[in-house]
Amino acid sequence: MAAVLSVFPALRWYVTSLMGDDAYAVYLAHHDAHHRGTPPVSEREFWRQRYADQDAHPGSRCC
């Protein structure tokens, strides 16, 4: 039973990564590592820019 339950955290990580749920956290980590001294964009502005970029440059995606 413990082996079955240990799969759920890995599955959750995979699904959230696949769906992009952690994209802002990844952006903040990158920004902190490479752009110190400049404020990061807000989460709201990040998602606006991300969706605008996806609309301007559509790639292969399911929907």
BALOBA-1460 file (C-alpha; in Angstrom, 3 decimals):
// residues 63
<rec num="1" residu="m" x="0.000" y="0.000" z="0.000"/>
<rec num="2" residu="a" x="2.851" y="2.373" z="0.803"/>
<rec num="3" residu="a" x="4.338" y="1.799" z="-2.640"/>
<rec num="4" residu="v" x="1.049" y="2.754" z="-4.273"/>
<rec num="5" residu="l" x="0.745" y="5.908" z="-2.180"/>
<rec num="6" residu="s" x="4.311" y="6.930" z="-2.968"/>
<rec num="7" residu="v" x="3.351" y="7.245" z="-6.639"/>
<rec num="8" residu="f" x="0.904" y="10.100" z="-6.035"/>
<rec num="9" residu="p" x="3.467" y="12.878" z="-5.350"/>
<rec num="10" residu="a" x="5.366" y="11.969" z="-8.507"/>
<rec num="11" residu="l" x="2.152" y="11.832" z="-10.503"/>
<rec num="12" residu="r" x="1.059" y="15.226" z="-9.137"/>
<rec num="13" residu="w" x="4.442" y="16.733" z="-10.045"/>
<rec num="14" residu="y" x="4.205" y="15.321" z="-13.578"/>
<rec num="15" residu="v" x="0.683" y="16.593" z="-14.192"/>
<rec num="16" residu="t" x="1.336" y="20.084" z="-12.798"/>
<rec num="17" residu="s" x="4.553" y="20.348" z="-14.826"/>
<rec num="18" residu="l" x="2.840" y="19.119" z="-17.962"/>
<rec num="19" residu="m" x="-0.025" y="21.586" z="-17.564"/>
<rec num="20" residu="g" x="2.312" y="24.486" z="-16.736"/>
<rec num="21" residu="d" x="0.877" y="25.106" z="-13.291"/>
<rec num="22" residu="d" x="4.358" y="25.734" z="-11.899"/>
<rec num="23" residu="a" x="5.457" y="28.052" z="-14.735"/>
<rec num="24" residu="y" x="5.411" y="31.200" z="-12.599"/>
<rec num="25" residu="a" x="7.472" y="29.539" z="-9.852"/>
<rec num="26" residu="v" x="9.979" y="28.377" z="-12.483"/>
<rec num="27" residu="y" x="10.073" y="31.923" z="-13.885"/>
<rec num="28" residu="l" x="10.720" y="33.378" z="-10.417"/>
<rec num="29" residu="a" x="13.578" y="30.931" z="-9.810"/>
<rec num="30" residu="h" x="15.114" y="31.823" z="-13.183"/>
<rec num="31" residu="h" x="14.646" y="35.534" z="-12.568"/>
<rec num="32" residu="d" x="16.246" y="35.305" z="-9.139"/>
<rec num="33" residu="a" x="19.224" y="33.415" z="-10.544"/>
<rec num="34" residu="h" x="19.847" y="35.541" z="-13.642"/>
<rec num="35" residu="h" x="18.256" y="38.972" z="-13.189"/>
<rec num="36" residu="r" x="19.027" y="40.085" z="-9.656"/>
<rec num="37" residu="g" x="18.340" y="43.725" z="-8.955"/>
<rec num="38" residu="t" x="15.321" y="43.957" z="-11.230"/>
<rec num="39" residu="p" x="11.827" y="43.276" z="-9.978"/>
<rec num="40" residu="p" x="10.036" y="40.298" z="-11.518"/>
<rec num="41" residu="v" x="6.736" y="40.850" z="-13.281"/>
<rec num="42" residu="s" x="3.617" y="40.128" z="-11.284"/>
<rec num="43" residu="e" x="1.979" y="36.748" z="-11.620"/>
<rec num="44" residu="r" x="-0.948" y="38.348" z="-13.413"/>
<rec num="45" residu="e" x="1.324" y="40.050" z="-15.941"/>
<rec num="46" residu="f" x="3.360" y="36.851" z="-16.368"/>
<rec num="47" residu="w" x="0.279" y="34.879" z="-17.407"/>
<rec num="48" residu="r" x="-0.884" y="37.679" z="-19.708"/>
<rec num="49" residu="q" x="2.489" y="37.693" z="-21.464"/>
<rec num="50" residu="r" x="2.595" y="33.897" z="-21.636"/>
<rec num="51" residu="y" x="-0.831" y="33.609" z="-23.248"/>
<rec num="52" residu="a" x="-0.140" y="36.527" z="-25.609"/>
<rec num="53" residu="d" x="3.065" y="34.810" z="-26.721"/>
<rec num="54" residu="q" x="1.206" y="31.521" z="-27.263"/>
<rec num="55" residu="d" x="-1.397" y="33.311" z="-29.381"/>
<rec num="56" residu="a" x="1.234" y="35.188" z="-31.392"/>
<rec num="57" residu="h" x="3.380" y="32.091" z="-31.963"/>
<rec num="58" residu="p" x="1.157" y="29.020" z="-32.037"/>
<rec num="59" residu="g" x="2.983" y="25.736" z="-32.025"/>
<rec num="60" residu="s" x="1.724" y="22.233" z="-32.041"/>
<rec num="61" residu="r" x="-0.680" y="21.819" z="-29.174"/>
<rec num="62" residu="c" x="-3.815" y="19.849" z="-28.629"/>
<rec num="63" residu="c" x="-6.239" y="22.762" z="-28.132"/>
